[in-house]
């Protein structure tokens, strides 16, 4: 089928996924059921396919990189920078209101005329300019800046250590592909889940955001 339709699966083709790691591990078994499929024409533009360790679901996330020209883009002789946007619900009404201004209304009328005249490229460029202009109010930052997610109040060193342990067992299994190592990973995952659920329940029952974490640890020692 892949040959007939000129497509390729990225799974198992990169140095980060040479064994062809499982993308699903659940009660029904382990398998590769999640794929990134690309056309032969653009196959060389993709690299670094990998199956990530995040196991919040029975399906592991899959990802890859796309090779692009990272130089500043030039349009109509002007150089502009690509911004990274992150939506902010707190100012969603502000963003929405920008589309009701007279300037935006006039710009949208021009885009509508271009569509009617089948000037599709010009219409797309016009919409892009409108959204970029209005999206300035939700710019979070540039480049690959990452913001560390804050952990909940019940999270402590035990949770952090068990999380690291289960991912360590997962990495070992992906190298050895042995049943024993798979069982070690599943056991560590189960213990981690039980610990987190118990700590969350205790934290909720107490109803005190300043609950001493040592008290939570004492109540979860059974795990």
Secondary structure, 3 states (H helix, E strand, C coil): CHHHHCEEECCCCCHHHCCCCCCEEECCEEECCCCCEEEHHHHHHEEEEEECCCCCCCECCEEEEECCCCCCEEECCEEECCCEECCCHHHHHHHHHHHHCHHHHHHHHHHHHHHHCCCHHHHHHHHHHHHHHHHHHHEEECCCCCCCCCCCCCCCHHHHHHHHHHHHHHHHHHHHCCHHHHHHHHHHHHHHHHHHHHHHHHHHHHCCCCCCHHHHHHHCCCC
